[in-house]
Every structure is written in C-alpha cells, then in structure tokens.
Amino acid sequence: MTNVHKNIISFLLGSSFAYIFVWLINIVAALPVPELLQPYNEFVVSYYSNILIAIFAAVLSLIIMFVIRKVFTLFTKQNLFYFALPIVLFLTYLLVFVSFALAPLIFAAIPTLLIAALLSNGAQKI
C-alpha cells in the first residue's frame, strides 16, 4: 500500500472519528446515572458524563488504533497528521459556528488524539 493510500485512509478514519464522537456523546447522554452517585447532584451534573465520554472515547480509540496498526503495519507521524486533520477542523468549525456543543466533543477528542500520538511511530517508512 502506498503512502498516499495510507494518508487517504487515515483522513477517512479521522472523519469517521468525528462522527463517532457525536454518536458517543448521544450514547453517554442516554445512560442512566448509577444509584451510588444520585445523591451527589453537583458531581453528576458537572463531571459524570464528561468522565464517561473520555473513558469510552479512550477505550474505543485504543481498540480501533490497534486494529489500524495491524492493517497498516506502521502508523507514522504523517498518518497521524491526516488522521487528526478532520477532527481538528470539525472542532474548529464547531467553535466558530456552534460553540455550545464543543465541550463534550473536546472530552472525546483529546483522549483519542493523545492515544493516536502515543501509538504512532516517529520513523517514516518509504
């Protein structure tokens, strides 16, 4: 597989992650709060959904990134750029036009981008 094909696939994967973030936020919003946390209204309102979004995004991105590393055999920094580009552009678009929906998406995007950066190799194989 050529470098161009890997970059296109990385770009499409980043675009699908932008959609997965929206899907994940809707799933977490529909989850019930455990009875153990129901007496703590301030915690539940402020932190519970954001913590779940970050955890689920990290787990989901770990699983998908390990599968991608098996398929590509090498996930380089250049692939990381094309992977992160649609995610960052989507967050920028939301920041400019619809700023109220940005916070939960950032809680999903940051763990995903950190995991992708940690799992990418520094060397470019030509």
N, C-alpha and C positions, 0 to 999 in steps of 0.2 A: 504494500500500500504506500503510495507516495505521500510526501509531506503535505501537498495541497489537499489530498483527500482526508488526511488526519485533521487538518485545520478546519475543513468544512464540517466534518463530523463533530469536532469539538465545539464549533459555533452552534450547530444544531442541538447539541447536548446542552449547552448553556441556555439556549432559547427554551428548551423543554424544562429546564430547571426553573426558569422564570414562571412558567405555567404551574409547575409542581408547587412552588411557594404559595401561590394563590389557592390551589387545591388544598394544601396542607393547612393553611390558616382557616379555611372553611371547615375542615375536619376537626381541628382543635377547638374551634368555637362551638361546635355541636357536642363536644364531650361534656359529660356531667362532672361536677366538682365532687370529689370524694367527701364522705361524711366527716372524716377526720379534719378536713380543712374548712368546713362550712362555718364554724363559729368565728373564724378569722376573716372577716369581710374585707378588711383593708389589704391583706395579703392576696386574697383570691382576686380581687378587682385589679390590683396593680401588677402582680407578678406571675400568677399561676399559668395563665395562657401563654405568656411570653416564654416562660421556662419550658413548657411543653413544646412550643414551636421550635425553640432552639435545640432541644433534645431530639425531637423527631427529625428535624432537618439534618442534624449531625449524623444520626443513625442511617437515614435514607441516603445521604450523600456518601457515607462510608461504603455502604453496600454497592451503590452504583459506581463509585470510583474504583473499587476493587474489580468489578466486572469490566470496566473500561480498561483498566491496566492489563487485564488478561487478554482483551481483544487487541489493544494497540501494542502491547509488549513494552511500550515506552511512552510515558506521558511527560512531555518536555515542557519547559517554560513557555515556548511558543504556543503549544497547545493550550496551556493554562491561560494565556492572553486571549486566545479566541474563545475559550470556554467562559472566561469572566466578562468579556465584552458585552454580550447581550444582557447579562444580569445587571451590570453597572449601568448600561443605557436604559434598561427598564426602570431601575431605581431612580435614575436622574429624571426620566420622563415623569414618574410619579411625584418626585419632589417639586418639579416645576408646575405641574398642572393639577395634581390631586394630592396635596401634602398630608391630608388626614389619614391616608391608608399606608403611609410609608413606614411607620414604626414596626408593625408586625412583620413586614417583609424584610426589614433590616435584621430582625431577630432570626429570620430564616436564612438570609443571605450570608451573614458573617460566618457562622459555623461552616457553611458549605464552601465558601471561598478559602477559609483557613485550612480545611481538610484537603481541598484541591491543591493548595500551595504546598502543604506538607508532603503530599503524595507525589508531587511532580518531581521529575529528575532534572538536575541542572544541565546535564550534557545534552547537546543536540546531536542526534544520530542521523547522518545524511546517507 
